[in-house]
Amino acid sequence: QVQLVESGGGLVQAGGSLTLSCAASGRTFSGYALAWFRQAPGKEREFVSHINWRQNTYYADPVKGRFTISRHSAQNAVYLRMNSLKPEDTAVYYCAADRDSTNFYLIRPEYWGQGTQVTVSS
């Protein structure tokens, strides 16, 4: 059974930092693209960032320059380092995996995690 389990969320003040982790199990994801999404209260889920198997990275405009995605293929894990956090970054953050990264932009990846809450206080 494939599972993606996020961790590292929490409460942080504006300007602070957090690192989210996502551990994958049930199969190897070395050939998969891995991504982070978020969903704020009352809003639709949105793409944040993804990294492909070549380690190429992509970011949504609101997080460029502040967030960094990375992956450790041997550990089947993906990370999201979030710096200079803003109250508008408050959301549940989800990791995702797909063999075709275009599915991330359709918000329909093959696998989803359960999410971890990030709250940024002003």
C-alpha positions in Angstrom: 0.0 0.0 0.0 1.4 3.3 -1.1 1.6 6.0 1.6 2.8 9.6 1.7 3.2 10.9 5.2 3.9 14.6 5.9 5.4 16.0 9.0 7.0 19.2 10.3 4.1 21.5 10.3 3.3 23.8 13.2 2.8 27.3 14.4 5.4 29.9 13.5 5.6 33.7 13.6 5.7 35.7 10.4 9.3 35.9 9.1 10.1 32.5 10.6 11.0 29.2 9.0 9.8 25.6 8.8 10.8 22.5 7.0 8.2 20.0 6.0 9.1 16.4 5.3 7.2 13.8 3.4 8.1 10.1 3.7 6.9 7.8 1.0 6.5 4.1 1.4 4.9 1.2 -0.5 7.0 1.6 -3.6 10.0 3.4 -4.9 9.5 6.9 -6.2 12.8 7.3 -7.9 11.2 7.8 -11.3 8.4 10.0 -10.0 8.0 13.7 -9.7 7.3 14.8 -6.1 5.3 17.9 -5.2 3.9 20.1 -2.5 0.5 21.6 -2.5 -1.4 23.7 0.0 -5.0 24.5 0.9 -6.0 27.5 2.9 -9.4 27.6 4.7 -12.2 28.4 2.2 -9.8 28.2 -0.7 -9.1 25.6 -3.4 -6.0 23.4 -3.2 -3.1 25.0 -5.0 0.3 23.9 -6.4 3.3 25.1 -4.4 6.4 23.4 -5.9 7.6 20.2 -7.5 10.9 18.4 -8.2 11.4 15.8 -10.9 13.7 12.8 -10.9 16.4 14.9 -12.6 16.2 17.3 -9.6 14.8 20.1 -11.7 12.6 22.3 -9.5 9.6 24.5 -10.1 7.8 27.0 -7.9 4.5 28.9 -7.8 5.1 32.6 -8.0 3.9 33.4 -4.4 6.7 31.2 -2.9 9.6 31.8 -5.3 12.7 32.9 -3.5 11.3 31.8 -0.1 10.6 28.1 -0.4 13.1 25.4 -1.5 12.1 21.9 -2.5 14.5 19.0 -2.3 14.4 15.2 -2.4 16.4 12.3 -1.1 15.7 9.5 -3.6 17.4 6.8 -1.5 15.2 7.7 1.4 12.0 8.1 -0.7 11.5 11.5 0.8 10.8 15.0 -0.3 11.3 18.2 1.7 10.0 21.8 1.6 12.1 24.4 3.4 10.0 27.5 3.9 11.7 30.8 4.9 10.3 34.3 5.4 6.9 32.9 6.1 3.9 35.1 5.8 0.4 34.8 7.4 -0.9 34.1 3.9 1.2 30.9 3.8 -1.2 29.5 6.5 -2.7 26.3 5.0 -2.7 22.5 5.2 0.3 21.4 3.1 0.1 18.2 1.1 2.8 16.2 -0.6 2.1 14.3 -3.8 3.7 12.0 -6.4 3.1 11.3 -10.0 5.0 9.9 -12.9 3.8 12.8 -15.1 4.4 16.2 -13.5 1.8 17.8 -15.7 -0.8 16.2 -13.5 0.3 18.5 -10.7 -0.9 21.5 -12.6 -4.2 19.8 -13.0 -4.3 19.2 -9.2 -4.8 15.5 -9.8 -1.6 13.6 -8.9 -1.5 9.9 -8.6 -0.8 9.9 -4.9 -1.6 12.3 -2.1 -0.5 12.6 1.5 -2.9 13.4 4.3 -1.5 16.9 5.0 0.2 18.8 7.7 -1.0 22.1 9.1 1.2 25.2 8.9 0.0 28.3 10.7 1.8 31.6 10.4 0.9 34.2 13.0 1.3 38.0 12.3 
